[in-house]
Amino acid sequence: MKNQLNDKIKLLFKPYFTSFRRMSKFFGFPSHYLPAQRMEEYAKKAIAVSNLHIMKNSVNERLSLWKIQHPDIINGLINVENELLNFISLYEEIFNPKLTPYSQIEDYHPNLDLNYFSEINTIQKAYWLGFLFADGWIGIEKKQSGNYYRIGFGQKSEDKERVFEFCKALGLNTNYIEDFKILDEESNIYNFSRIRFLAGNVEWEESMAKHLISRGMHYSFSEKVGKRVKTPIFPDLRDERLMLAFLLGIFDGDGSLRLYNSPKGNTYVSPHICSANKNFLEEIKKYYNIKNIVFQNSQEKIDYETGKTKILTLYGLTLGTELYQNMMLIMKKSMERKRYSLKAFYNTPLRKWLLKVLPKEKLRELLKILPTYRIAKLLGVSNSVIDRLIKKVYDLEIPIRGDVSEQEKIYWIKFLNDIRKYPKE
């Protein structure tokens, strides 16, 4: 190779090969990367496949630029480029390195899908993205080889099944779920569970952490608390079903159901979400055209990253029952204790009566005979009440009606007239 290097080519390479720090820059790394690889704790470890690919890309980019700038030595540069790329490929073939430099992924989580959040194209991915916005975090861990992201996700022990489901979705090893007990200032005991894993170099590596950040899981430094804090940006997933699944993840993490009793004795359920970031809730309010205002309160919360409880100034937003019901329909296996029941939402006298006199299978058969507006009229209720019963309570599809005999129509009209007489308790 040396014989091929004329003086001009030598001059191009010389500034980058007088030290390992400069050589690191040439291959697309921070200046400390290659010197760190020569330290005793790293000396016996092969450079990871992902980093070898970075080296190849850097060689391609730099040599492509030089070939444009110095066309008179283009053949020599092509030869040098080929030899460098062949050398890197040979290194990979001989040493068979790990896929990534943070070996925890392969050693402890061999089934982890590193690209899980690179594209949000399923209900499940959108849901877990929202849940991470609420109860996940992206920390930074400093090592001699550089700074690395660490992703974490935690829940109170009563909701530990969510941590298991999160691990299952991403391919994380559930043996590394950690269980903790903590005491607050009033000696109250809190049990919680969490999973943590390294997720890529901060400065130069493509990683799951960077995928999450690009989706809106942002952080910024807070002068007030003296550290990085989550400053989420509401993402546009370009699909209404995905947006609802994302909001459901937010709700399961940072949402609650509040019960209100009316003067008439009816119980109403009001769904809320909260966040330490007011702008984030304002973005949700704007996107869904929610009329309720963003309100402020204080609340004790567990910080799953540090394992401590703290009183936070939080902001809240009431979602409304219709949006909440749409969220529930988008995913059947969300957090069970935060899912509504028919009793909770249909406890007015009229709705209780409808559930009693018009069960799901009866309504399914009835829809094959009569249109919804006719059913509503015969029962003496509004079209919207019947529509909600069909779509949001019973989750029924309205069938295409075929030929119906006059006898069938008479039977079902009589059925509706009869049940209309039942008392609405």
KOLZA-251087 format. One line per field, with one value per residue (C-alpha): residue number from 0; residue in three letters; x, y, z; chain. Coordinates in steps of 0.25 Angstrom, whole numbers. Each point is the difference from the previous one (the first is absolute). Layout:
! KOLZA-251087
num [NUM,...]
residu [ALA,...]
X [X,...]
Y [Y,...]
Z [Z,...]
chaine [A,...]
***
This chain:
! KOLZA-251087
num [0,1,2,3,4,5,6,7,8,9,10,11,12,13,14,15,16,17,18,19,20,21,22,23,24,25,26,27,28,29,30,31,32,33,34,35,36,37,38,39,40,41,42,43,44,45,46,47,48,49,50,51,52,53,54,55,56,57,58,59,60,61,62,63,64,65,66,67,68,69,70,71,72,73,74,75,76,77,78,79,80,81,82,83,84,85,86,87,88,89,90,91,92,93,94,95,96,97,98,99,100,101,102,103,104,105,106,107,108,109,110,111,112,113,114,115,116,117,118,119,120,121,122,123,124,125,126,127,128,129,130,131,132,133,134,135,136,137,138,139,140,141,142,143,144,145,146,147,148,149,150,151,152,153,154,155,156,157,158,159,160,161,162,163,164,165,166,167,168,169,170,171,172,173,174,175,176,177,178,179,180,181,182,183,184,185,186,187,188,189,190,191,192,193,194,195,196,197,198,199,200,201,202,203,204,205,206,207,208,209,210,211,212,213,214,215,216,217,218,219,220,221,222,223,224,225,226,227,228,229,230,231,232,233,234,235,236,237,238,239,240,241,242,243,244,245,246,247,248,249,250,251,252,253,254,255,256,257,258,259,260,261,262,263,264,265,266,267,268,269,270,271,272,273,274,275,276,277,278,279,280,281,282,283,284,285,286,287,288,289,290,291,292,293,294,295,296,297,298,299,300,301,302,303,304,305,306,307,308,309,310,311,312,313,314,315,316,317,318,319,320,321,322,323,324,325,326,327,328,329,330,331,332,333,334,335,336,337,338,339,340,341,342,343,344,345,346,347,348,349,350,351,352,353,354,355,356,357,358,359,360,361,362,363,364,365,366,367,368,369,370,371,372,373,374,375,376,377,378,379,380,381,382,383,384,385,386,387,388,389,390,391,392,393,394,395,396,397,398,399,400,401,402,403,404,405,406,407,408,409,410,411,412,413,414,415,416,417,418,419,420,421,422,423,424]
residu [MET,LYS,ASN,GLN,LEU,ASN,ASP,LYS,ILE,LYS,LEU,LEU,PHE,LYS,PRO,TYR,PHE,THR,SER,PHE,ARG,ARG,MET,SER,LYS,PHE,PHE,GLY,PHE,PRO,SER,HIS,TYR,LEU,PRO,ALA,GLN,ARG,MET,GLU,GLU,TYR,ALA,LYS,LYS,ALA,ILE,ALA,VAL,SER,ASN,LEU,HIS,ILE,MET,LYS,ASN,SER,VAL,ASN,GLU,ARG,LEU,SER,LEU,TRP,LYS,ILE,GLN,HIS,PRO,ASP,ILE,ILE,ASN,GLY,LEU,ILE,ASN,VAL,GLU,ASN,GLU,LEU,LEU,ASN,PHE,ILE,SER,LEU,TYR,GLU,GLU,ILE,PHE,ASN,PRO,LYS,LEU,THR,PRO,TYR,SER,GLN,ILE,GLU,ASP,TYR,HIS,PRO,ASN,LEU,ASP,LEU,ASN,TYR,PHE,SER,GLU,ILE,ASN,THR,ILE,GLN,LYS,ALA,TYR,TRP,LEU,GLY,PHE,LEU,PHE,ALA,ASP,GLY,TRP,ILE,GLY,ILE,GLU,LYS,LYS,GLN,SER,GLY,ASN,TYR,TYR,ARG,ILE,GLY,PHE,GLY,GLN,LYS,SER,GLU,ASP,LYS,GLU,ARG,VAL,PHE,GLU,PHE,CYS,LYS,ALA,LEU,GLY,LEU,ASN,THR,ASN,TYR,ILE,GLU,ASP,PHE,LYS,ILE,LEU,ASP,GLU,GLU,SER,ASN,ILE,TYR,ASN,PHE,SER,ARG,ILE,ARG,PHE,LEU,ALA,GLY,ASN,VAL,GLU,TRP,GLU,GLU,SER,MET,ALA,LYS,HIS,LEU,ILE,SER,ARG,GLY,MET,HIS,TYR,SER,PHE,SER,GLU,LYS,VAL,GLY,LYS,ARG,VAL,LYS,THR,PRO,ILE,PHE,PRO,ASP,LEU,ARG,ASP,GLU,ARG,LEU,MET,LEU,ALA,PHE,LEU,LEU,GLY,ILE,PHE,ASP,GLY,ASP,GLY,SER,LEU,ARG,LEU,TYR,ASN,SER,PRO,LYS,GLY,ASN,THR,TYR,VAL,SER,PRO,HIS,ILE,CYS,SER,ALA,ASN,LYS,ASN,PHE,LEU,GLU,GLU,ILE,LYS,LYS,TYR,TYR,ASN,ILE,LYS,ASN,ILE,VAL,PHE,GLN,ASN,SER,GLN,GLU,LYS,ILE,ASP,TYR,GLU,THR,GLY,LYS,THR,LYS,ILE,LEU,THR,LEU,TYR,GLY,LEU,THR,LEU,GLY,THR,GLU,LEU,TYR,GLN,ASN,MET,MET,LEU,ILE,MET,LYS,LYS,SER,MET,GLU,ARG,LYS,ARG,TYR,SER,LEU,LYS,ALA,PHE,TYR,ASN,THR,PRO,LEU,ARG,LYS,TRP,LEU,LEU,LYS,VAL,LEU,PRO,LYS,GLU,LYS,LEU,ARG,GLU,LEU,LEU,LYS,ILE,LEU,PRO,THR,TYR,ARG,ILE,ALA,LYS,LEU,LEU,GLY,VAL,SER,ASN,SER,VAL,ILE,ASP,ARG,LEU,ILE,LYS,LYS,VAL,TYR,ASP,LEU,GLU,ILE,PRO,ILE,ARG,GLY,ASP,VAL,SER,GLU,GLN,GLU,LYS,ILE,TYR,TRP,ILE,LYS,PHE,LEU,ASN,ASP,ILE,ARG,LYS,TYR,PRO,LYS,GLU]
X [0,11,6,-13,0,6,4,-13,-8,9,-2,-15,1,11,-8,-9,10,10,-8,-11,-9,1,-2,-13,-5,4,-8,-12,1,2,15,1,-6,12,9,-10,0,15,-3,2,-15,-4,13,-5,-14,-2,-6,-15,-6,-9,13,7,-11,2,15,-4,-10,10,11,-10,-5,14,7,-12,2,15,-2,-9,10,13,-4,14,3,-14,6,9,-11,-9,11,2,-15,-2,12,-6,-14,6,8,-12,-8,12,0,-15,2,12,-5,-15,-4,-13,-10,0,11,-9,1,-12,-9,5,5,-13,-11,3,-14,-1,-5,9,-8,-14,-2,7,-14,-13,-9,-9,-10,10,12,-8,-6,14,5,-10,2,15,-3,-8,8,13,13,13,12,15,10,15,10,15,-4,-10,-14,-11,-15,-8,-14,-9,-15,-7,-13,-6,1,-15,2,12,-7,2,15,-1,-8,9,12,-8,-3,15,6,7,4,-10,11,5,-12,4,-10,2,-6,1,-5,-5,2,-12,5,-10,5,0,3,4,6,9,8,13,9,11,-4,11,11,-5,10,0,-8,-13,-9,-13,2,2,-13,-8,6,-3,-15,-1,6,9,8,6,8,-7,7,-11,3,14,-1,-7,-15,-10,-6,-9,-5,-14,4,-8,-1,-9,-10,-12,0,15,-3,-11,9,11,-9,-5,15,1,-13,4,13,-5,-15,-11,-15,-7,-15,-10,-14,-11,-12,-9,10,6,15,8,15,9,14,12,14,12,14,11,0,-12,3,-1,-14,-3,4,-9,-12,2,2,-13,-8,-2,-8,5,11,14,0,11,2,10,2,10,6,10,12,3,13,6,-9,-5,-13,-2,-11,-1,-8,-8,-10,-13,-10,-13,-2,-15,-8,-1,15,3,-10,7,13,-5,-5,13,7,-7,12,4,1,-12,-2,-1,-10,-15,-11,-14,-5,9,-4,-14,-6,-11,-14,-1,13,-2,-14,6,11,-11,-10,9,12,11,-5,-14,5,9,-12,-9,11,-2,-15,-1,9,5,-9,-12,4,3,-14,-7,7,-2,14,10,8,13,-4,-2,13,8,-6,3,15,5,-7,-2,10,-9,2,-13,-3,-5,-15,-5,-14,-9,-14,-12,-2,14,-2,-13,6,12,-9,-9,12,5,-14,-1,13,-3,-11,11,2,12,5]
Y [0,10,-2,6,12,12,12,7,-11,-1,15,-3,-11,5,10,-12,-11,7,-4,-10,12,6,-14,-1,13,-6,-12,8,-1,9,3,-9,-13,-7,4,-6,-13,-1,0,-13,-2,1,-5,-14,4,1,13,-3,-2,13,8,-7,4,14,-1,-4,11,10,-5,0,14,6,-7,4,14,-1,-6,12,10,-8,-6,-1,-11,-7,-14,1,4,-11,-10,5,0,-14,-5,7,-6,-14,1,4,-12,-9,5,-4,-13,-4,5,-2,12,3,7,12,6,0,-15,-1,0,-13,-6,2,4,-9,2,15,7,12,6,-2,15,4,0,1,-8,-9,3,-7,8,13,-5,-3,13,8,-8,3,15,-2,-10,-2,8,1,2,2,-9,5,-11,1,-3,11,4,-10,1,-9,-2,-4,-3,-2,-2,-2,-15,0,2,-8,-8,13,-2,-14,4,11,-10,-10,10,5,-14,4,-11,0,-6,14,7,6,1,11,5,15,9,14,11,-5,-15,-5,-12,0,-13,2,-8,5,-4,7,-2,7,6,5,11,14,6,-8,-13,-3,-6,-2,12,9,-6,4,14,2,-4,11,-6,12,5,13,6,6,11,-1,-15,0,-12,-5,0,-7,11,-9,5,-6,-8,-1,-15,3,-10,2,-14,2,13,-6,-11,10,7,-13,-2,14,-3,-14,7,13,0,-3,-2,9,-3,11,-1,8,6,-11,-11,-4,-2,6,-4,11,-4,9,0,7,5,9,7,9,2,-15,0,13,-8,-11,9,7,-13,-6,14,-3,12,-3,9,-5,1,0,-8,-6,-15,-10,-9,-12,3,-14,5,4,-8,12,6,15,11,5,12,-7,4,-7,-2,-6,-8,-2,-13,-1,1,-9,-11,1,-2,-13,-5,1,-10,-11,-3,13,1,-7,9,12,-5,4,-10,1,3,12,6,-5,2,11,-6,1,-7,-11,-2,-2,-10,-8,-1,0,-9,-1,-13,6,13,-8,-7,13,7,-10,4,15,12,7,12,-8,-8,13,6,-13,0,15,4,8,-6,4,-9,-12,3,0,-13,-7,6,3,-10,-12,3,-5,2,4,-10,2,-4,-10,-3,-1,-6,8,-10,2,15,-1,-9,9,13,-7,-4,15,5,-10,3,15,-3,-5,10,8,-1]
Z [0,3,-14,-5,8,-8,8,-2,6,11,3,1,10,8,9,4,3,9,13,4,3,-14,-6,8,-7,-13,2,5,15,11,3,12,-6,-6,12,9,-8,3,15,8,2,-15,-6,-1,-6,-15,-5,-2,-14,2,2,-12,-9,5,-3,-14,-2,4,-9,-12,3,2,-12,-9,4,-3,-13,-4,5,-6,-13,-4,10,0,-4,12,9,-5,3,14,2,-4,9,12,-2,-3,13,8,-6,3,14,2,-7,9,14,-2,9,7,-7,9,10,12,2,10,-12,-5,13,8,-10,-12,-6,2,-13,-1,-11,8,0,-13,-7,7,-9,10,11,10,-3,1,13,6,-6,8,13,-1,-1,13,8,-7,-1,-8,9,-3,6,-1,-4,-4,-14,-1,5,-2,1,10,-2,12,2,14,7,14,3,-1,-15,-2,-11,-8,1,-4,-12,-4,1,-8,-11,-2,3,13,10,11,10,1,5,13,12,11,13,3,12,-2,11,7,1,-10,-8,-15,-8,-15,-11,-12,-11,-5,-12,-7,-14,-8,0,2,-10,-12,0,-6,11,7,9,-12,-7,12,1,-15,3,11,12,2,12,4,11,11,8,11,3,-5,-10,-12,0,-9,-10,-9,-13,-5,-12,-13,-4,-12,3,10,5,4,6,9,4,3,9,7,3,6,8,5,5,5,0,10,1,10,4,2,6,-6,9,-6,5,-13,0,-12,-3,-5,-6,2,-4,6,-3,6,-14,-2,-15,-3,6,-8,-13,3,4,-14,-8,6,1,14,7,14,5,5,15,10,13,9,1,6,-10,-1,-8,-6,-4,13,9,8,2,-2,0,-14,-6,-10,-11,-3,-11,0,-13,-1,0,-15,-3,12,-6,-14,7,7,-13,-7,9,8,9,6,15,6,12,-8,-10,1,3,-6,14,1,-13,-1,14,-4,1,-15,-3,11,-6,-14,4,7,-11,-12,2,-10,-7,-1,-6,-10,-6,0,-8,-11,-1,3,-2,13,-1,-1,13,7,-4,4,14,2,1,-8,-12,8,11,-9,-7,12,5,-13,-2,14,9,-8,-11,-11,-15,-7,-10,-14,0,-10,-4,13,0,5,11,5,1,7,10,3,0,11,8,0,4,11,6,-1,11,10,11,0,14]
chaine [A,A,A,A,A,A,A,A,A,A,A,A,A,A,A,A,A,A,A,A,A,A,A,A,A,A,A,A,A,A,A,A,A,A,A,A,A,A,A,A,A,A,A,A,A,A,A,A,A,A,A,A,A,A,A,A,A,A,A,A,A,A,A,A,A,A,A,A,A,A,A,A,A,A,A,A,A,A,A,A,A,A,A,A,A,A,A,A,A,A,A,A,A,A,A,A,A,A,A,A,A,A,A,A,A,A,A,A,A,A,A,A,A,A,A,A,A,A,A,A,A,A,A,A,A,A,A,A,A,A,A,A,A,A,A,A,A,A,A,A,A,A,A,A,A,A,A,A,A,A,A,A,A,A,A,A,A,A,A,A,A,A,A,A,A,A,A,A,A,A,A,A,A,A,A,A,A,A,A,A,A,A,A,A,A,A,A,A,A,A,A,A,A,A,A,A,A,A,A,A,A,A,A,A,A,A,A,A,A,A,A,A,A,A,A,A,A,A,A,A,A,A,A,A,A,A,A,A,A,A,A,A,A,A,A,A,A,A,A,A,A,A,A,A,A,A,A,A,A,A,A,A,A,A,A,A,A,A,A,A,A,A,A,A,A,A,A,A,A,A,A,A,A,A,A,A,A,A,A,A,A,A,A,A,A,A,A,A,A,A,A,A,A,A,A,A,A,A,A,A,A,A,A,A,A,A,A,A,A,A,A,A,A,A,A,A,A,A,A,A,A,A,A,A,A,A,A,A,A,A,A,A,A,A,A,A,A,A,A,A,A,A,A,A,A,A,A,A,A,A,A,A,A,A,A,A,A,A,A,A,A,A,A,A,A,A,A,A,A,A,A,A,A,A,A,A,A,A,A,A,A,A,A,A,A,A,A,A,A,A,A,A,A,A,A,A,A,A,A,A,A,A,A,A,A,A,A,A,A,A,A,A,A,A,A,A,A,A,A,A,A,A,A,A,A]
***
